[in-house]
Every structure is written in C-alpha cells, then in structure tokens.
Amino acid sequence: MTTHVSDEELIKRAKKGEERAFTELVKRYESLVYSFAFKVCRDEEKASETWQDTFINVFRKLHQFDGRSKFTTWLYSIVTNSCKMKRRRRKLDQASVSIELPPESHDGSDHDHSVQTIPSWKETPLDSVMDKELRTVLDEAIQRLPYEYRVVFVLRDVEGMSAEETGKILKLSVPAVKSRLRRARVFLREQLNPYMTA
C-alpha cells in the first residue's frame, strides 16, 4: 500500500526506478497540476498538453529534485515553464493587454500612489458573492492579463501561495512578485468595477 507513504519516500523510490512509486506521485498530484495549468493557460486542450508535458519533465528530471524546496513548489515551476514555452511557440497572449504603469513623471514623483490604495482581494471574498456573469467577466479579464502577471495572480490569489513561494516558483524577487500582483489586481478591479458598482 503506497497511500500512506510520504512524498519523500516515493521520490526516493522513483529515483531508483520504481515505476509504482512514480505512478503514485502522478496520482497524488495530477489534479493539482491540471487545475493549475488550466487556470494559467485558460484552455482545456492546452491544460491537458501541459499536464502531460509536466509529468514527462518530472519523470526526466526527478533526479534533479534535491528536496530543498517543497515538491509542490518544484511542480508549480515545471507547469509555469511549460505554459511559458507554449505561449512562446503559439503566441497565446495576443488578446492580452499592457498593464505596465506609466513612467515616472519629470518631477520625479511616482504615479504608483493610486495603486497603493487598492485593497486586497482577501478583504472582499469574491467567491462567496460572485454570480455566474461576474465569474465570466473575471475569467475574461484574467485571460487578458499578460502571462507574467496572470501567473503571479493565479499563484498568489487563486492558489494561495506566499510571495516567497511564488518568487521561488517563478525565480523572481519578493518585491517583483508584489509589484506584479498589485498591477494585476488593479487591472482586474478596473475590469470588474462596472459590475461591482452597477
């Protein structure tokens, strides 16, 4: 019975070539990988391809996993890399819009001050109040986010990762994660505002 075996033990066995151990790892994480891939790719077919690519890469690169980060952190990084490669190959983000902040003004003041006042998504738990129409609008808005902002938003506000863990997955500094998340939230709130205030 492998159900009570720890991830660490399964990884150790899989590294030695034990197929059943690898199969058990796939079973444990297949729904997490598919769900995250779909949230980032926003497309069932691409999510399925990413799911497949991810576990092929896990199989090939498992010997590189050193256990210094959580196994899930390593998995998320493989999924994000796979999605990024697909985006490069197929130019998936043609529908996305620029959400870069305007450059600093000539007097040296930063235009970012309005962003600082945006409350966290956590303060208004959208899941409990959103109807189907609003969910559709949010989904379309997330799809318009440039990939590098979308993936940060999904990791932080959908998957509930910390800024530190998101940074490890995406190889970004914590300030860069926070900056991208803030811009993503501002963009999404602007998109949702007509529906929230109607």
Stockholm file with secondary structure:
# STOCKHOLM 1.0

chainA/1-198         MTTHVSDEELIKRAKKGEERAFTELVKRYESLVYSFAFKVCRDEEKASETWQDTFINVFRKLHQFDGRSKFTTWLYSIVTNSCKMKRRRRKLDQASVSIELPPESHDGSDHDHSVQTIPSWKETPLDSVMDKELRTVLDEAIQRLPYEYRVVFVLRDVEGMSAEETGKILKLSVPAVKSRLRRARVFLREQLNPYMTA
#=GR chainA/1-198 SS CCTTSCHHHHHHHHHTTCHHHHHHHHHHHHHHHHHHHHHHHCCHHHHHHHHHHHHHHHHHHGGGCCSSSCHHHHHHHHHHHHHHHHHHHHTGGGGCCCCCCCCCCTTSCCTTHHHHTCCCGGGSCHHHHCCHHHHHHHHHHHHHSCHHHHHHHIIIIISCCCHHHHHHHHTCCHHHHHHHHHHHHHHHHHHHHHHHHC
#=GC SS_cons         CCTTSCHHHHHHHHHTTCHHHHHHHHHHHHHHHHHHHHHHHCCHHHHHHHHHHHHHHHHHHGGGCCSSSCHHHHHHHHHHHHHHHHHHHHTGGGGCCCCCCCCCCTTSCCTTHHHHTCCCGGGSCHHHHCCHHHHHHHHHHHHHSCHHHHHHHIIIIISCCCHHHHHHHHTCCHHHHHHHHHHHHHHHHHHHHHHHHC
//
